[in-house]
């Protein structure tokens, strides 16, 4: 077991070298990470202990699951702090669909045709020209729409959700994007976007929170620093992996790596490589059992994750999701302020855009420079990713949460989210394991 743990640590170091460095060190890391795991398997096979090792691993995982289930009762599922209430069907529903989202899910699942058959007014965006989806939503309300919906990515959803919240009308999510993080937390079926259309006819409604970054709405999160710089690269959308691998060495260990500072109430941190502010906290930094899931969507709190990784050891500990890692700052707050660290180069790449999902958006970023023959004072900005879309925000960026701002409708029958179990209470597990049975039950051996 100790050998296996050492191999995992070596693999984590190799992964850090492969991500944070270039040249021969990246090649070494890329070879070291899988080689460490293969070497352990070969060692187990050579000594004839592979089967016992696999059995030990299975028992260990089973023990972890049992400890988590037995000592941490499940909480309510995300987004349902306010009990869902059955509601009648909307009279004049409206939906905007982005045909480019999710690799063409709108056409593949015939969403526009099925929505029209359900009596929904459908607007399909033109992929060849820019359209302001927020303005389209406002016009729909002016024409009498009593429900707004989006079949598209999280970025488009945030823009229309802001309009829906401002007019207190219900909002429906059709999971037709690539990642569909918001739909995941709402318990929707991400594999069948057409199932989301049932929210127009047989739905329940509840309220969820909305996050704001410099006045711009986000339904999932606002990211600053490393990730924001990566998604700001124009090449990222068409070549995500290659662009990320090319950019990470300079962003993590380069001389001009972005550094941030963050403060929330009395808590503050400096020299951060990245800051993630989420609309409600995520369950864990890294949780293989429920990746990307939030504890709820109605806690009235922002989740804040700050990352500062200076070496391989910190990277390995951060990858385990250990809350004690000094590389990770984790907290919750109603308001958090993010700014560039003093002396840091905050100038964005020359081609960083302020757009949103292709064919959508309002472009609320900040431009600097000169115009009309006059010099315009440069406005300090911070690159950010709002629900995965690249923008520039005026610094310092104030992020806040508005509890219960958005009325959400979802199908009455939907998969739901996995039970929200926090991490196991290991102190309690240890105490139970070391306490004799008769002391746990209050009986003595003579009572048997």
C-alpha positions, 0 to 999 in steps of 0.5 A: 500500500505504501508503494502504491501511495508513493507511486501516486505521489510520483505520478502527481509530480509528473503531472505537475511538470507536464502541465506547468513546464515546457521542453524536456521537463514537460516530456519527463513529466509526461513519461514519469506519470504513467511510468510510476503507475505501470511500475507499481503494477509490474512490481505487484505482478512480479511478486504475485500480489496483484490480486491481493492488492486489487482486493485491498484497494476494493476493500479500502474504497468500500470502507471509505464509502461506508464511512462517508454514508454512515457518519454523514447523513445526506442533505437535500439535493441542489436547488431545492431549499424552497420546496418545488411547487407544481405550477400550471403551464405558461400561456406564452412561453418563449425560447431562444436556441443556439444551433452551434451549442453542444456540437449542434444539439438543437438540430440533432434532437429536433428541439425547435420542432418539438418546442413549436409543437408544444406551443412555444415561440422559438427563436433560433439564432443565426450562427453567421451573425452576432445577436444580442440574446438579452435584447431578444429576451426583453423584446419577447417580454414586451410582446407578452411572453410569460416564460423565458427559456434557453437551449444553449450553453451556460453563457447564453443561459446567464444572459437570459436568466438576468432578464428573467430575474429582472422581470420576475418571470420563470426561467427554463433551461434546456441542456443543449450546451457542451458541459451544461453545469447549471442543468446538472445542478438542477437535476436535469437529464443532460443526455436527452435535452428534449426531456427538458421541454417537459418544463413547458407543460408539466413543471415544478418551480422553485427559486435559486440564487444568482451571482454577479461579477461587476454587475454581470450575472453568472449562474455557475461561476466567475473565474480569474487568473489562469483559467480566465487567461486560457479561455481568453485565447481565441484558439481555445474554442476550437482546440481546447487541449492544445491551447491549454497545454501551450498556455499553462507553463507561462501562466503557472511558472512564467515570469509574467504569470498572473497574480491575484489578491482576494478579500472576503470580509476579514479574510484575504489572500495574495499571490494567487494564480487563480480565483474561482467564485461560484454561485453557491459553493461546490461540494469539494475542490475535487470530488470524483463521486460528484464532479462539479456539483454544488451543495445547493443553489439557494444558500445565499452564499458564494463559494470561493476557491483561491489557488496558489501553487509554487512547486510540485509538492503543493500541486500533488496535495492540491490534486487530492482535494485535501482541505488542509492544503496550503495551496488552496484557499476555500471559503464562503461569503456573500461578497468577495473582491478580486483584484490584480496583485500590486506590481503584477502585469494585468494587461490582457493579451492583445486579442482577448475578446469581450464576447460570449458564446458564438452568435450571442452576448452583449459584450459588457467588457471594458475597452481602453486606449484612445479615440476621437483624437483624445487620450482616454485614461486606461481603466484597470481591468482583470481578465475573467471567465463568466460561465466559461465566456471570456470578458474584461472586467473593471478592477477591482471586481466585486462579486456578490450573490442575490438570494432567490433572485431567479424563478426556475421551472424544471420537469416534474419528472427528472433524474435529480442530483446525487445525494449530497453527502459531505466528507466523512467525519474521520474523527468519529470513524476513528473513535468508533473503531477504537471504542469497545462495542459494550462502551458504544452500547452502554452495556458491559461484558457481564450483561451479555 
